[in-house]
Amino acid sequence: MAVAALVVMMVIVGGITRLTESGLSITEWKPVTGILPPLSEAQWQAEFAAYRQIPEYLQINGPAGMTMADYKFIYFWEWVHRLLGRVIGIAFALPLAWYWIKGFIPAGYKPRLLALLALGALQGVFGWLMVRSGIDAQAVAEARTSVSHYWLSIHLMTALFTLGGLVWTALDLRGHADGIARARLLPFGLAVFIILALQMLFGAWMAGLDAGYVARDWPLMQGAFVPAGIDWSQGVWHAVTADPFLIHFIHRWWAWVAVGVLIVLARKDRNRGSRPASIAIHAAFGTQILLGIATVMTGVALWIAVAHQGVGALLVMATAWGVHVLGTQQQQRQRAHTGKPLAKAQAQAN
């Protein structure tokens, strides 16, 4: 759960990094030596010189008169983002190694814990590939001034998937300590995850394409239900995955599909005696909807948009909790029906 909290913090800092256009400020990936920021004026000048070669500076920040102080501001957020990634890796890997050596890890959990560790490492790789997409030769040739929104979505979705896995595993381990078999992922729970994942994916594309800026009114977009600016000329698939107007439209209305299934999930949890999970789900999606509307109507005000992304991570945690409750209750009902002893049921689950 502590590592999950760090991942939520990582998502929030990632949102700040994106909204302040800081993601391309560090043009190299140095997993070890990159832990330290520039410590001398010469090092700062070298970093700034490298940044001045990329399209973002040449087309936007250079003509705007970026100073060294301005560069240090965006460098700070990208450096903090990368540093926090390293902290998360250490916070997970070192205890894992210690518990492994001591033999404290319950049977059946080692592969899952290793998979979570691998996801964390993969997240770092995806983050660098995202940055590369904004500074590589193709970006220079196309004069692209931002990262690929596809790589940004892969980077964010991997973080949220890892977050859900951390919460699910923590709940399973807590249940193991209480003699409860691991939860099952039921079909309804899988459907909830898929619907929420689609909403998060379109949210990531919103961020990558700056689609939040295309309309400031709500519930209409530019005075109409369907905005007039959708470009269908390159086909439906391109419009669905790369047109800012259509992506914004889908994101704001698919949200209500997600709300519908989350309400059903919360009611199921409450009916099964888990009122705290039900409250967490309702609180998370209710706050998220209000922040989403506020983000649009304020023209993507920085701290409201950051809060929207952060609560999105909390919503993933609450949803994982709620779906886990259903899977745990299913296991308990099956055990009661079959009359199997608790220890035997746990052994079979392991």
Sequence and secondary structure as in RCSB ss.txt:
>XXXX:A:sequence
MAVAALVVMMVIVGGITRLTESGLSITEWKPVTGILPPLSEAQWQAEFAAYRQIPEYLQINGPAGMTMADYKFIY
FWEWVHRLLGRVIGIAFALPLAWYWIKGFIPAGYKPRLLALLALGALQGVFGWLMVRSGIDAQAVAEARTSVSHY
WLSIHLMTALFTLGGLVWTALDLRGHADGIARARLLPFGLAVFIILALQMLFGAWMAGLDAGYVARDWPLMQGAF
VPAGIDWSQGVWHAVTADPFLIHFIHRWWAWVAVGVLIVLARKDRNRGSRPASIAIHAAFGTQILLGIATVMTGV
ALWIAVAHQGVGALLVMATAWGVHVLGTQQQQRQRAHTGKPLAKAQAQAN
>XXXX:A:secstr
 HHHHHHHHHHHHHHHHHHTT TTS     TTGGGS   SHHHHHHHHHHHTTSHHIIIIITTTT  HHHHHHHH
HHHHHHHHHHHHHHHHHHHHHHHHHHHT S TT HHHHHHHHHHHHHHHHHHHHHHHTTTSHHHHHHT  S  HH
HHHHHHHHHHHHHHHHHHHHHHHHHHHTT       HHHHHHHHHHHHHHHHHHHHHHHTGGGS   SSSBTTBS
S TT   TT HHHHHHH HHHHHHHHHHHHHHHHHHHHHHHHHHHHTT HHHHHHHHHHHHHHHHHHHHHHHTTS
 HHHHHHHHHHHHHHHHHHHHHHHHHHHHHHHHHHHHHT  HHHHHHHH 
